[in-house]
């Protein structure tokens, strides 16, 4: 074998969601984030459109983004619908992360590829990031809460109205032990073999 299948399988099985509240104070460096983005570009993409767009917030950019996102949430709510706890959570998650990567899908203006394929390609790019983060011992949380899908968020990261954000990736180091494997349904549950 050209590669160690057991190591690859171990990385896949050990990938875990680790919430920003479970991050340590240790900071992820820019070079590490660049390695994740470089892994992302090797995802399958029909016609090589590479529709993914990554806007990366680090340092002061995290504080600014956290305030922007929290204020965007506040401005979207009436006084009775506003939750101070949710506002604080949006803001504090940006302050505990080493980096936040807002993941967007850029629509092909010529529509050569169906948009659903572009979304799938970008999700595959996120999986590459997640696996590389796991192999590097980094904590990653793929968040879609708050105002992630709003037009204002798209505009903030330079996307057009017809484009799509599929999430925010929060990066850090885990504060404690790596989370245990969670049970998954057996293959037979979601597989239908049709063989002559």
C-alpha positions as CSV (number, residue, x, y, z in Angstrom):
1,X,0.0,0.0,0.0
2,X,1.2,3.5,-0.8
3,X,-0.4,4.9,2.4
4,X,-1.1,3.7,5.9
5,X,-4.8,2.8,5.7
6,X,-4.9,2.2,9.5
7,X,-3.6,5.7,10.2
8,X,-6.0,7.3,7.7
9,X,-8.9,5.4,9.2
10,X,-7.8,6.5,12.7
11,X,-7.8,10.1,11.7
12,X,-11.3,9.8,10.1
13,X,-12.7,8.0,13.2
14,X,-11.1,10.4,15.7
15,X,-12.4,13.6,14.1
16,X,-14.6,15.2,16.7
17,X,-16.6,18.4,17.2
18,X,-15.0,20.3,20.0
19,X,-16.9,23.4,21.1
20,X,-15.1,26.8,21.5
21,X,-15.9,26.7,25.2
22,X,-13.7,23.6,25.3
23,X,-10.7,25.4,23.8
24,X,-7.5,26.1,25.8
25,X,-5.6,29.4,25.8
26,X,-2.9,28.0,23.5
27,X,-3.0,29.7,20.1
28,X,-3.1,28.2,16.7
29,X,-0.5,29.9,14.4
30,X,-1.2,31.3,10.9
31,X,1.1,28.7,9.3
32,X,-1.1,25.9,10.7
33,X,-4.2,27.6,9.3
34,X,-2.5,27.9,5.9
35,X,-1.9,24.1,6.0
36,X,-5.6,23.5,6.6
37,X,-6.6,25.8,3.7
38,X,-4.1,24.1,1.4
39,X,-5.6,20.7,2.3
40,X,-9.1,22.1,1.5
41,X,-8.1,23.0,-2.1
42,X,-7.7,19.3,-2.9
43,X,-11.3,18.5,-2.4
44,X,-13.2,17.1,-5.4
45,X,-14.6,19.9,-7.5
46,X,-16.6,19.4,-10.8
47,X,-14.9,21.2,-13.7
48,X,-12.3,22.4,-11.2
49,X,-14.4,25.4,-10.3
50,X,-13.0,25.5,-6.8
51,X,-16.1,27.3,-5.5
52,X,-15.0,27.6,-1.9
53,X,-14.1,30.9,-0.3
54,X,-12.4,31.2,3.1
55,X,-12.4,34.4,5.1
56,X,-10.1,34.0,8.0
57,X,-10.2,36.1,11.2
58,X,-7.3,36.0,13.7
59,X,-5.9,38.4,16.3
60,X,-7.8,41.7,16.4
61,X,-9.8,40.5,13.4
62,X,-11.5,38.0,15.8
63,X,-12.5,40.7,18.2
64,X,-13.9,42.8,15.4
65,X,-15.7,39.9,13.9
66,X,-17.2,38.8,17.2
67,X,-18.6,42.3,17.8
68,X,-19.9,42.5,14.3
69,X,-21.6,39.2,14.5
70,X,-23.1,39.8,18.0
71,X,-24.3,43.3,17.0
72,X,-25.8,41.9,13.8
73,X,-27.7,39.4,15.9
74,X,-28.9,42.2,18.3
75,X,-30.0,44.4,15.4
76,X,-32.1,41.6,13.9
77,X,-34.2,41.1,17.1
78,X,-36.9,43.0,18.7
79,X,-36.4,43.9,22.4
80,X,-38.6,41.0,23.5
81,X,-36.9,38.5,21.2
82,X,-33.3,39.6,22.1
83,X,-31.3,37.2,24.3
84,X,-28.4,38.7,26.2
85,X,-27.1,35.2,26.8
86,X,-27.1,34.5,23.0
87,X,-25.4,37.8,22.3
88,X,-22.7,37.1,24.9
89,X,-22.2,33.6,23.5
90,X,-21.7,34.8,19.9
91,X,-19.2,37.4,21.1
92,X,-17.3,35.2,23.6
93,X,-16.9,32.3,21.1
94,X,-14.9,34.7,18.9
95,X,-12.7,35.7,21.8
96,X,-11.8,32.1,22.8
97,X,-11.0,30.9,19.3
98,X,-7.5,31.2,17.7
99,X,-9.1,31.6,14.3
100,X,-12.6,31.7,12.7
101,X,-12.9,30.7,9.1
102,X,-16.1,31.8,7.4
103,X,-16.7,29.3,4.6
104,X,-18.5,30.5,1.6
105,X,-19.6,29.0,-1.8
106,X,-19.1,31.3,-4.8
107,X,-21.7,30.8,-7.4
108,X,-20.4,30.4,-11.0
109,X,-21.8,33.3,-13.0
110,X,-21.9,31.0,-16.1
111,X,-23.7,28.3,-14.1
112,X,-21.7,25.5,-15.7
113,X,-22.0,23.4,-12.6
114,X,-25.3,23.0,-10.6
115,X,-25.0,25.0,-7.4
116,X,-25.8,22.0,-5.3
117,X,-22.5,20.4,-6.6
118,X,-20.6,23.5,-5.6
119,X,-22.0,23.3,-2.1
120,X,-21.0,19.6,-2.0
121,X,-17.5,20.4,-3.2
122,X,-17.2,23.1,-0.5
123,X,-18.4,20.7,2.2
124,X,-15.8,18.2,1.0
125,X,-13.2,21.0,1.4
126,X,-14.4,21.5,5.0
127,X,-14.0,17.8,5.6
128,X,-10.4,18.0,4.4
129,X,-9.8,20.9,6.9
130,X,-11.4,18.9,9.7
131,X,-9.2,15.8,9.0
132,X,-6.1,17.9,8.7
133,X,-7.0,19.6,12.0
134,X,-7.5,16.3,13.7
135,X,-4.2,15.0,12.4
136,X,-2.6,18.2,13.8
137,X,-4.3,17.8,17.2
138,X,-6.4,21.0,16.7
139,X,-9.9,21.5,18.0
140,X,-12.5,22.4,15.4
141,X,-16.1,23.4,15.6
142,X,-18.3,23.9,12.5
143,X,-20.9,26.4,13.6
144,X,-24.0,27.6,11.7
145,X,-25.7,29.6,14.4
146,X,-26.4,33.3,15.0
147,X,-26.5,35.3,11.8
148,X,-24.2,32.9,9.8
149,X,-26.6,32.6,6.8
150,X,-27.7,36.3,6.7
151,X,-27.1,38.6,3.7
152,X,-25.2,40.9,6.0
153,X,-22.8,38.2,6.8
154,X,-22.3,37.4,3.1
155,X,-21.6,41.0,2.4
156,X,-19.2,41.3,5.3
157,X,-17.0,38.5,3.9
158,X,-17.3,39.8,0.3
159,X,-19.8,37.3,-1.1
160,X,-22.7,38.2,-3.4
161,X,-26.4,37.8,-2.6
162,X,-26.5,34.7,-4.8
163,X,-23.6,33.0,-3.0
164,X,-23.9,30.9,0.1
165,X,-22.2,30.7,3.5
166,X,-22.1,27.1,4.8
167,X,-20.6,27.8,8.2
168,X,-18.0,29.2,10.5
169,X,-15.0,27.0,11.5
170,X,-13.7,27.8,15.0
171,X,-10.2,26.7,15.6
172,X,-8.2,26.2,18.8
173,X,-6.5,23.6,20.9
174,X,-8.6,21.3,23.1
175,X,-8.4,22.2,26.8
176,X,-8.8,18.6,28.0
177,X,-8.5,15.1,26.7
178,X,-9.5,14.4,23.1
179,X,-13.2,13.5,23.1
180,X,-14.1,9.8,23.0
181,X,-15.6,8.2,19.9
182,X,-19.3,8.4,19.8
183,X,-21.3,5.4,18.6
184,X,-22.4,5.4,15.0
185,X,-25.0,3.2,13.3
186,X,-23.6,0.2,11.5
187,X,-23.1,0.3,7.8
188,X,-26.1,-2.0,7.2
189,X,-28.5,0.7,8.6
190,X,-27.8,3.1,5.7
191,X,-26.6,0.9,2.9
192,X,-28.7,-0.9,0.2
193,X,-26.7,-3.3,-1.9
194,X,-28.2,-4.2,-5.2
195,X,-26.2,-7.0,-6.7
196,X,-27.2,-9.6,-9.3
